[in-house]
Structures are given as C-alpha cells and as structure tokens.
C-alpha cells in the first residue's frame, strides 16, 4: 500500500466574515424581488423605527424572520399586525453579526385575515352570543377581601409586581396557583389553576394575568377553556395581562380589566394609608360638629336657666304652693313608691296562689296514687285471662293438627307427585307410594289393589 503524495496546493481557510459575506451575496442575488405570502406573528416595533416580525406558513410548519426598515413604505407598515395575512416583496439576506437568515421587506400588500385571527374571531362571536361578555354579568370587587387568589407564573415579573404593590398598600393575604402563561397547553393549565384557587373557602377575588408580550405570547388568554373558567368563576376575576393595545378574550370575560398586574393589585387591595387619612379627616369633621352641637346646647341651657330664674323671682310665692302639690303627686307616682304599693298588693295574691297550687298538687298526687293502686290488680287479672285463652287456643290447635291424628295410628298415603291417595282405584300395580306416619315416611310399591 502506497501513501498519497502530499498536494503542493495550499488549503484555503475562510474566515467567518468571508463565509457570511459569501452567503449574503449568494442569497440576495438568488432571491432579489421574490414574493412571499404568509401570516404575521411576533410583531415588534423597535425604538429605531424598524419593524421585526415572523412570517409563518399557515399550511405547514415553516417560518422566516422578516424586517421592514424605517425607510420602508408607510403603506406596508400599516399592514403589519399579528394575525394578518400579507404578501411581501423583497430579498433574503444574511445578518452576519448574529449569523441569521432574514427576509428584508421592500413592499407589502394585504392577503386577507390569517387563519389564527379568523379562528379567534369566530370564537369571540360564539362566546359573545352566549352572553359571556355581557356587562350585566360583571360583578363589583369586594371592598375588604379576606384572601386574594393569584393565577400566574411563579417565576414571572407579574407575581413580583402584585406582591410588591399589595403589601405596600396594606396587609394582604395572597394565595398563588402557579401555572405557565404561554406555550402549548398553557390555557388549560391556567384554567385548572383558576378553578383550584376559587375552591379556597376564603378567596374573595382572583387576579389572573402575566406581563406584556407579543400576540403569540398572549394566545393562552384567548383559549376557550380559560375564558369559560373566568366566566363561571364563583368570585370576581381581575384580568391583569400586561398589554394595552391588544385585547384578549379573557379581558372581555373578566369582571374587571387592569392594564398591568400592578394596577390589578391596586384595584383589589385597599390603600391603608389613604383610608387612614380619610378616617382622620372624618374624625376631625365629627369632632368639630360635636363641639358645635355641644356649644349650641349649652347656650340653650344657659338661656333657659336665665328665663327660669326671672320667672322664679317674679312668682316665687305662687310657685312654691304649686311646687309642693306637684312634689307630693310626684312622690306618690315615683317608681319606688309605685313599686312598694304593687308589692303590698301582690303579697296576698302570691300567698293565695301558693296555697291553691299546693292544694291542686296534693289532689293530683292522691288521684295518681288511687289510679296506681287500681292499675296493678287490673293488669294482673288481664294477663291471667290472656294466658287461659292462649292455653285453650293451643289445645284446639293441637287437636286439629294432622300430626296429632297420625300419633293415634293413622297414616297419609301420597303418590310420588304429592297427591293424596283417597281410593284404591286411584293407584295401579307397581306404583311408588309414600306412607306418612307420625315419626317419618315409608316408601312402598303397590303389589295389587282390592276394594272393600
């Protein structure tokens, strides 16, 4: 075996930059002016003015990242919305700093609503027709919730915001039912968590939500199972999805919609400091009003006292006579005097009632002893008569019993099928018979018959 001779031509090693520039040039030349149709998802407006989104194939599992630069046509920018179906024109390029393929959009035209948006609209109309979004179903939030249920991700910023605001506003008791807020199956898990937390006997209101995100991130809050769980919740639900432009179906079904989780906590937890300030203001107003009332009453008392003194000095003589009469009448009608008189009148009645009660009780006891004395002999006599009658009935039954007849030497003859033999002609030779006697039965075979 011979070894290959080494090549004299040196190997060329491309740098990453050279490879990226080659890919960029190749892709842009091959795709210049290409038209691509799909559904817009994950739209994000960058502060620089560029619009980034993903164009998804509705008929298959395929997508491509797209960018519309701020210098792009305004008409194309107005068409960009999550769920919209558009046809874009442009070229595929390679973004070297991140090694990513993306489609650079030069123009766009509408192509109808996306399948996801159409399905969402159909579900919205269905639930609307069932009355799940009706205003009359909305319930007011409790003023003093005992326990506040929270349904959100345990790792998200929404939970931290709710806890921070709730405890800043005053004492609050929170119960967390953690569930993922985006991704496959998140809607069903959120619905399960909501139903679980509302079973807590002291939960009076529930905050359901998450932080902001794209339309794709918020799709869990458009799932039918979660919307129905919110509508059927036994306690009010505050939807606290951190977005303001888009509106999810959960926002429509909830009793109250909050722009952010922090605002939801502000709506649910009473502000202890504000309430203390209001209470202090009310106490001040009540104190001032009480002082005014006391001063007014004191002035009236002083005026009445002055009038009384003037009248007393002018007609003191006549008033003394009248006053003495009134004093005597008042003393006679004083509660203590009335009570003494009533007690004096009540004493004889009480004694008469006691004597009458003792007499009635004595008569009742005498009558009861008499009845008891008569009852015992009567019961013994009746039991004796019943025993005699029972013995006579037992003797009659024994006399009529067929078994008693058998003990006197008689017997019952039956065929094998249970018929009584009453005549010799009812059987034939070789028939099997059973003879029943007092202590058992005898099986026999007929040898012959004869009539007497």
MIGURO-604444 format. One line per 8 residues: for each residue x, y, z of C-alpha. Coordinates in steps of 0.5 Angstrom, whole numbers. Layout:
% MIGURO-604444
X:Y:Z  ...
This chain:
% MIGURO-604444
0:0:0  3:7:-2  2:13:1  -1:19:-3  4:24:-5  2:31:-1  -1:36:-5  3:42:-7
-3:47:-7  -4:50:0  -11:50:3  -15:56:4  -19:57:10  -24:62:10  -26:67:16  -33:67:19
-33:74:16  -32:72:9  -37:66:9  -42:71:12  -41:76:6  -41:70:1  -48:67:4  -50:74:4
-48:76:-3  -51:69:-6  -58:69:-2  -59:77:-4  -57:75:-12  -62:69:-12  -68:72:-8  -68:79:-11
-75:81:-12  -78:75:-9  -86:75:-7  -87:71:-1  -94:70:3  -96:68:10  -99:70:17  -95:76:21
-93:74:28  -89:76:34  -89:83:31  -84:88:35  -83:96:34  -76:97:35  -75:104:38  -70:106:32
-76:105:28  -75:98:25  -81:93:25  -79:86:26  -84:80:25  -84:73:23  -88:71:17  -91:64:18
-93:59:13  -101:57:15  -101:50:11  -94:48:14  -89:48:20  -85:54:17  -83:61:18  -78:66:17
-76:72:21  -77:79:17  -75:86:18  -78:92:15  -73:98:16  -76:105:18  -74:108:11  -79:103:8
-86:105:5  -91:107:10  -97:103:7  -93:97:8  -92:99:15  -100:100:16  -101:93:14  -97:90:20
-101:87:25  -101:80:29  -105:75:25  -105:79:19  -104:75:12  -100:79:7  -95:78:1  -89:82:2
-84:83:-4  -76:83:-2  -70:79:-2  -67:74:3  -61:77:7  -56:74:12  -55:78:18  -47:77:19
-47:80:27  -52:74:29  -51:69:23  -58:69:22  -62:69:16  -68:74:15  -72:77:10  -72:84:8
-78:87:6  -79:92:1  -86:93:0  -93:89:2  -100:88:0  -106:85:4  -108:78:3  -114:77:8
-114:75:15  -110:70:18  -112:63:20  -111:64:27  -114:71:27  -120:68:24  -121:63:29  -120:68:34
-126:72:31  -130:66:31  -129:64:38  -130:71:40  -137:72:37  -139:65:39  -138:67:47  -141:74:45
-147:70:43  -147:66:49  -147:72:54  -140:71:57  -138:78:55  -145:82:58  -144:88:62  -149:85:67
-145:79:69  -140:84:71  -139:84:79  -136:89:83  -130:88:87  -130:86:95  -128:92:99  -125:88:104
-122:82:101  -120:76:106  -116:73:101  -113:75:94  -112:69:89  -107:70:84  -106:66:78  -100:67:74
-93:64:73  -89:63:80  -82:66:76  -85:72:72  -85:79:74  -92:80:75  -92:76:81  -87:80:84
-91:87:82  -97:84:85  -94:82:92  -90:89:92  -96:93:91  -101:89:95  -96:89:101  -94:97:100
-102:99:100  -103:95:107  -104:88:110  -106:83:105  -107:75:104  -105:72:98  -106:65:95  -102:63:89
-104:58:84  -98:58:79  -99:56:72  -95:57:66  -97:64:62  -95:62:55  -93:56:51  -97:49:49
-103:48:54  -102:54:58  -109:56:57  -111:49:60  -107:50:66  -109:57:67  -116:55:67  -114:49:72
-111:53:77  -116:58:77  -121:53:79  -117:51:84  -116:57:87  -123:59:87  -124:53:92  -121:56:97
-126:58:102  -124:65:104  -122:67:97  -126:73:95  -123:76:89  -118:73:84  -112:76:80  -111:73:73
-105:75:69  -98:76:66  -93:81:64  -93:84:57  -92:80:51  -93:79:43  -100:77:41  -97:70:40
-95:70:48  -102:72:50  -105:67:46  -106:63:52  -111:68:55  -115:67:48  -117:60:49  -124:58:50
-123:53:57  -120:59:60  -125:64:58  -130:60:61  -127:58:67  -126:66:68  -134:67:66  -136:61:71
-132:63:77  -135:64:84  -132:70:85  -130:76:81  -124:76:77  -119:82:75  -115:80:68  -108:83:69
-105:82:62  -99:87:62  -101:90:55  -106:96:53  -106:95:45  -109:88:44  -115:86:48  -115:78:50
-122:74:51  -120:74:58  -120:81:58  -128:81:56  -130:76:60  -127:78:67  -131:82:72  -125:88:72
-119:89:67  -113:92:69  -108:95:65  -102:91:69  -101:87:75  -99:93:79  -106:96:77  -109:90:79
-106:90:86  -108:97:87  -115:96:85  -116:90:90  -112:92:96  -115:98:100  -110:103:101  -109:103:108
-105:110:109  -111:113:104  -116:110:109  -113:112:115  -112:119:112  -120:119:110  -121:117:117  -117:122:121
-121:127:116  -127:125:118  -126:124:126  -124:132:125  -130:134:122  -134:129:127  -130:133:133  -132:140:130
-139:138:129  -140:135:136  -137:141:139  -141:146:135  -147:142:138  -145:142:145  -144:149:145  -151:150:142
-154:146:147  -150:150:153  -152:156:150  -160:154:150  -159:151:157  -156:158:159  -162:162:156  -167:157:159
-163:158:166  -164:165:166  -171:165:164  -173:161:169  -169:165:175  -173:171:172  -180:167:173  -178:164:179
-176:171:182  -183:174:180  -188:169:182  -184:165:187  -190:165:192  -195:162:188  -190:157:185  -188:155:192
-195:152:193  -196:149:186  -189:146:187  -191:143:194  -197:140:191  -193:137:185  -188:135:190  -193:131:193
-196:128:187  -189:126:184  -187:123:190  -194:119:190  -192:117:183  -185:116:184  -183:109:181  -180:107:188
-187:109:191  -191:105:186  -187:99:187  -188:99:194  -195:99:193  -195:94:188  -191:89:192  -196:90:198
-202:89:193  -198:83:190  -196:80:197  -203:77:199  -204:75:191  -198:71:192  -200:67:198  -206:65:195
-203:63:189  -198:59:193  -204:56:197  -208:54:191  -202:51:188  -201:46:194  -208:44:194  -208:42:187
-202:39:187  -204:35:193  -210:33:190  -207:31:184  -202:26:188  -208:23:191  -211:21:185  -205:19:182
-204:14:188  -211:12:187  -210:10:180  -204:7:181  -207:2:186  -213:0:182  -208:-1:176  -204:-6:178
-209:-11:180  -213:-10:173  -206:-11:170  -205:-18:173  -212:-20:172  -212:-18:165  -205:-22:164  -208:-28:167
-214:-28:163  -210:-28:157  -206:-34:159  -212:-38:160  -215:-36:153  -208:-38:150  -208:-45:153  -215:-46:150
-213:-44:143  -206:-48:144  -210:-54:146  -215:-53:140  -210:-52:135  -206:-59:138  -213:-63:137  -214:-60:130
-207:-61:128  -206:-67:122  -200:-69:126  -204:-71:132  -208:-75:128  -202:-79:126  -200:-80:133  -206:-84:134
-204:-90:129  -207:-86:122  -203:-85:116  -203:-81:110  -201:-84:103  -199:-80:97  -196:-81:91  -189:-79:88
-192:-73:85  -195:-71:92  -203:-73:91  -206:-76:97  -209:-83:96  -216:-83:98  -219:-89:94  -216:-96:92
-217:-95:85  -213:-88:84  -207:-93:84  -204:-99:80  -200:-104:81  -192:-102:81  -194:-95:83  -189:-92:88
-192:-89:94  -190:-85:100  -194:-87:107  -193:-81:112  -193:-83:120  -192:-79:126  -185:-80:126  -183:-80:119
-185:-83:112  -184:-90:109  -183:-91:101  -187:-97:98  -189:-100:92  -196:-103:90  -197:-110:89  -204:-110:88
-211:-107:90  -217:-109:92  -224:-106:94  -227:-107:101
